């Protein structure tokens, strides 16, 4: 198996065009606009992970499935819906040329491969513009509250502002309220919060009425990210992304629709009781990354 070469300069060739869509970013990577030719790189390993969590005091069991692609020293991650990706991916994708996965694999694997490529090109841990936030050791409840407080800390809102939340977790709903926001909630798999707040399965109202939007990286997996991005650009409202899925993919859109990002690369906080780090980014004034 050919060992992947270490991607060169994180910036790649001079001044690559800012992506406007995920497919545009994918095309740019395949064309070598963001670093080395992915045809010369190998996906060393693929992982399929399934886990469930129910936080104390809640009545919701969160079921999560992830596919991970390893490239060199980096992991790319993408959550997916139950049954969408088979565990056989571990055999089928391991050792594949990265460009083949980017072109031909099912969408969650393509996103994980893209995330691995962009993470290897510019690891979050080596990025000067990233603000490190250490999540404390402790129980799942302690760590989830700290994580979601850090995400909500990217909000800059007036009291009573409507905050659209696409991808609902109860601690983040609480954190939005603690910052004075009024949550508008959307999730494909959840109908109410633990406090009885209604949760819609359609993002249209959320995107049309919110003063700011927080969206999970899962929007990259289910194909809705471009729609969320376009609507927030169109309405000129802030878009904050909180991402385990595709954290480096979402980073590529800073200043191009994404105004702030909470990036949590693998291994994720829920897999440890020890201190871990997430990375917060903000787009520069005037839209720069």
C-alpha positions as CSV (number, residue, x, y, z in Angstrom):
1,X,0.0,0.0,0.0
2,X,1.4,3.4,-1.0
3,X,1.8,5.7,2.0
4,X,0.1,9.0,1.4
5,X,2.4,11.9,0.8
6,X,2.2,14.7,3.2
7,X,0.1,17.5,1.6
8,X,2.3,20.5,0.9
9,X,1.4,24.1,1.9
10,X,-2.0,24.3,3.6
11,X,-3.0,27.1,1.2
12,X,-2.2,25.0,-1.9
13,X,-1.7,26.9,-5.1
14,X,-1.9,30.7,-5.0
15,X,-5.3,32.1,-4.4
16,X,-7.7,29.2,-5.2
17,X,-11.2,30.4,-5.8
18,X,-13.5,30.3,-2.7
19,X,-16.0,27.5,-3.0
20,X,-19.7,28.3,-3.2
21,X,-21.0,24.8,-3.0
22,X,-19.7,21.4,-1.6
23,X,-19.5,20.0,-5.1
24,X,-17.5,23.0,-6.2
25,X,-15.1,22.4,-3.3
26,X,-14.9,18.7,-4.3
27,X,-14.1,19.6,-7.9
28,X,-11.4,22.1,-6.8
29,X,-9.8,19.4,-4.6
30,X,-9.9,16.9,-7.5
31,X,-8.3,19.6,-9.8
32,X,-5.5,20.2,-7.3
33,X,-6.6,23.7,-6.4
34,X,-6.3,23.0,-2.6
35,X,-3.1,20.9,-2.4
36,X,-1.6,17.8,-3.9
37,X,-3.4,15.6,-6.5
38,X,-5.6,13.2,-4.5
39,X,-5.0,10.6,-7.2
40,X,-1.5,10.2,-5.6
41,X,-2.9,9.7,-2.1
42,X,-4.3,6.6,-0.4
43,X,-7.1,6.2,2.1
44,X,-5.2,3.9,4.6
45,X,-8.1,2.9,6.7
46,X,-11.9,3.2,6.9
47,X,-14.0,2.9,10.1
48,X,-17.7,2.3,10.7
49,X,-18.9,3.4,14.2
50,X,-22.4,3.2,15.7
51,X,-23.2,4.4,19.2
52,X,-26.1,5.6,21.4
53,X,-26.2,8.2,24.2
54,X,-28.9,9.2,26.7
55,X,-27.9,12.1,28.9
56,X,-29.0,12.1,32.5
57,X,-32.3,14.0,33.0
58,X,-33.3,13.6,29.4
59,X,-35.7,11.3,27.6
60,X,-33.9,11.3,24.2
61,X,-31.6,8.6,23.1
62,X,-29.2,10.0,20.4
63,X,-28.2,7.3,17.9
64,X,-25.2,8.2,15.8
65,X,-23.4,6.4,13.0
66,X,-20.1,7.6,11.6
67,X,-17.8,6.6,8.7
68,X,-14.2,7.7,9.1
69,X,-11.5,7.8,6.5
70,X,-7.8,8.0,7.5
71,X,-5.3,9.8,5.3
72,X,-1.8,10.0,6.7
73,X,-2.0,11.5,10.1
74,X,-5.5,12.7,9.8
75,X,-9.1,11.4,10.1
76,X,-12.0,12.6,8.1
77,X,-15.5,12.0,9.5
78,X,-19.1,12.0,8.4
79,X,-22.3,11.0,10.3
80,X,-25.0,9.2,8.3
81,X,-28.5,7.9,8.8
82,X,-29.1,4.4,9.9
83,X,-28.7,1.9,7.1
84,X,-27.1,4.3,4.7
85,X,-23.6,2.9,4.9
86,X,-22.8,-0.8,5.5
87,X,-19.9,-1.9,7.7
88,X,-18.4,-3.5,4.6
89,X,-17.1,0.0,3.8
90,X,-14.2,-0.9,6.2
91,X,-13.0,-3.5,3.7
92,X,-14.0,-1.8,0.5
93,X,-12.6,1.7,1.1
94,X,-9.3,0.8,2.9
95,X,-6.4,1.2,0.6
96,X,-8.4,3.0,-2.1
97,X,-6.9,5.9,-4.0
98,X,-8.4,9.1,-2.5
99,X,-9.6,10.5,-5.8
100,X,-11.7,7.3,-6.4
101,X,-13.5,7.8,-3.1
102,X,-14.1,11.5,-3.8
103,X,-15.6,10.7,-7.2
104,X,-17.4,7.4,-6.8
105,X,-18.2,6.6,-3.2
106,X,-21.6,7.2,-1.5
107,X,-22.0,10.7,-0.2
108,X,-21.0,10.1,3.4
109,X,-17.8,8.4,2.4
110,X,-17.1,11.2,-0.1
111,X,-17.5,13.8,2.6
112,X,-15.3,11.8,5.0
113,X,-12.6,11.5,2.4
114,X,-12.8,15.3,1.6
115,X,-12.6,16.1,5.3
116,X,-9.6,13.8,5.7
117,X,-7.9,15.6,2.7
118,X,-8.5,19.1,4.0
119,X,-7.6,18.1,7.6
120,X,-4.3,16.6,6.4
121,X,-3.6,19.8,4.4
122,X,-4.3,22.0,7.4
123,X,-4.8,20.3,10.8
124,X,-7.0,22.2,13.2
125,X,-4.3,21.8,15.9
126,X,-1.7,23.7,13.7
127,X,-3.9,26.5,12.5
128,X,-3.1,29.9,14.1
129,X,-6.5,31.3,13.4
130,X,-8.3,28.6,15.4
131,X,-9.2,29.4,19.0
132,X,-8.6,26.3,21.2
133,X,-11.3,25.5,23.7
134,X,-10.5,22.7,26.2
135,X,-13.5,20.6,27.2
136,X,-13.1,19.5,30.8
137,X,-12.8,16.0,32.1
138,X,-16.0,14.6,33.5
139,X,-19.3,12.9,32.8
140,X,-21.1,13.0,29.4
141,X,-23.4,15.7,30.8
142,X,-20.6,17.9,31.9
143,X,-18.7,17.6,28.7
144,X,-21.8,18.1,26.5
145,X,-22.8,21.2,28.4
146,X,-19.2,22.6,28.0
147,X,-19.2,21.8,24.3
148,X,-22.6,23.4,23.6
149,X,-21.8,26.5,25.6
150,X,-18.7,26.9,23.5
151,X,-20.8,26.6,20.3
152,X,-23.4,29.1,21.6
153,X,-20.5,31.4,22.5
154,X,-20.0,32.0,18.8
155,X,-23.4,33.8,18.7
156,X,-23.5,37.5,18.7
157,X,-27.2,38.3,19.1
158,X,-29.5,40.8,20.7
159,X,-31.8,39.6,23.5
160,X,-34.8,37.8,22.1
161,X,-33.2,37.1,18.7
162,X,-34.6,34.1,16.8
163,X,-31.9,31.5,16.5
164,X,-32.5,28.7,14.0
165,X,-31.0,25.4,15.2
166,X,-30.7,22.7,12.5
167,X,-29.7,19.5,14.2
168,X,-31.1,19.6,17.8
169,X,-29.3,18.5,21.0
170,X,-30.9,19.6,24.3
171,X,-27.8,21.1,25.9
172,X,-27.4,23.4,22.9
173,X,-31.0,24.5,23.1
174,X,-30.4,25.4,26.7
175,X,-27.1,27.2,25.8
176,X,-28.9,29.4,23.2
177,X,-31.5,30.4,25.8
178,X,-28.8,31.2,28.3
179,X,-27.4,33.7,25.7
180,X,-30.8,35.3,25.4
181,X,-31.8,33.7,22.1
182,X,-35.2,32.2,21.2
183,X,-34.6,28.9,19.5
184,X,-36.4,27.8,16.2
185,X,-35.8,24.1,16.0
186,X,-35.4,21.6,13.1
187,X,-34.3,18.0,13.1
188,X,-35.1,15.0,11.0
189,X,-35.2,12.5,13.9
190,X,-36.5,14.5,16.9
191,X,-40.0,15.9,17.4
192,X,-39.7,17.6,20.8
193,X,-37.0,18.7,23.2
194,X,-36.8,17.5,26.8
195,X,-38.8,20.6,27.8
196,X,-41.5,20.0,25.2
197,X,-40.4,22.5,22.6
198,X,-41.7,21.5,19.1
199,X,-39.1,20.4,16.6
200,X,-39.9,20.7,12.9
201,X,-38.6,18.3,10.2
202,X,-38.5,21.1,7.6
203,X,-35.8,23.7,7.7
204,X,-37.7,26.2,5.5
205,X,-39.4,28.1,8.3
206,X,-36.2,28.1,10.4
207,X,-34.2,29.5,7.5
208,X,-36.8,32.1,6.6
209,X,-37.4,33.5,10.1
210,X,-34.2,33.3,12.0
211,X,-31.9,36.2,12.9
212,X,-29.0,33.7,13.1
213,X,-28.7,30.1,12.2
214,X,-26.7,27.3,13.9
215,X,-26.4,24.1,11.8
216,X,-24.7,20.8,12.4
217,X,-22.2,19.3,10.1
218,X,-24.7,16.6,9.5
219,X,-26.1,19.0,6.8
220,X,-23.0,18.0,4.8
221,X,-24.0,14.4,5.0
222,X,-27.6,14.7,4.0
223,X,-27.0,17.2,1.2
224,X,-28.8,20.2,2.8
225,X,-25.6,22.3,3.5
226,X,-25.7,24.1,0.2
227,X,-29.3,25.1,0.8
228,X,-28.6,26.4,4.3
229,X,-25.5,28.2,3.1
230,X,-27.4,29.9,0.2
231,X,-30.4,31.0,2.3
232,X,-28.1,32.5,4.9
233,X,-26.1,34.4,2.2
234,X,-29.4,35.5,0.6
235,X,-30.8,36.9,3.8
236,X,-27.4,38.1,5.1
237,X,-27.8,36.3,8.5
238,X,-25.0,34.7,10.4
239,X,-24.4,31.0,9.9
240,X,-22.6,29.1,12.7
241,X,-21.7,25.5,12.0
242,X,-20.9,23.0,14.7
243,X,-19.2,20.1,13.2
244,X,-17.9,16.7,14.0
245,X,-18.9,15.7,10.5
246,X,-16.8,17.5,8.0
247,X,-15.2,20.0,10.3
248,X,-12.5,20.9,7.8
249,X,-15.0,20.9,4.9
250,X,-17.2,23.5,6.8
251,X,-14.0,25.5,7.5
252,X,-13.5,26.0,3.7
253,X,-16.7,28.1,3.6
254,X,-15.6,30.6,6.3
255,X,-16.1,34.0,4.8
256,X,-18.1,32.5,2.0
257,X,-21.4,32.1,3.9
258,X,-20.2,30.5,7.1
259,X,-19.5,33.2,9.7
260,X,-18.2,31.0,12.5
261,X,-17.4,27.4,13.1
262,X,-17.0,25.0,16.1
263,X,-14.7,22.3,14.7
264,X,-14.4,19.0,16.6
265,X,-12.1,16.6,14.7
266,X,-11.9,12.9,15.6
267,X,-11.6,11.5,18.3
268,X,-14.8,13.2,19.4
269,X,-15.6,14.4,22.9
270,X,-18.2,11.7,23.6
271,X,-15.5,9.0,23.2
272,X,-13.4,10.2,26.2
273,X,-13.9,11.3,29.8
274,X,-10.6,13.2,29.7
275,X,-10.0,16.8,28.5
276,X,-10.2,17.2,24.8
277,X,-10.0,20.2,22.4
278,X,-12.4,21.8,20.0
279,X,-11.4,24.6,17.7
280,X,-13.5,27.8,17.1
281,X,-13.1,29.9,14.0
282,X,-14.7,33.3,13.1
283,X,-14.7,34.8,9.6
284,X,-12.9,38.1,9.4
285,X,-14.8,41.4,9.1
286,X,-15.7,41.9,5.5
287,X,-16.1,38.2,4.8
288,X,-12.5,37.1,4.9
289,X,-11.5,33.7,6.2
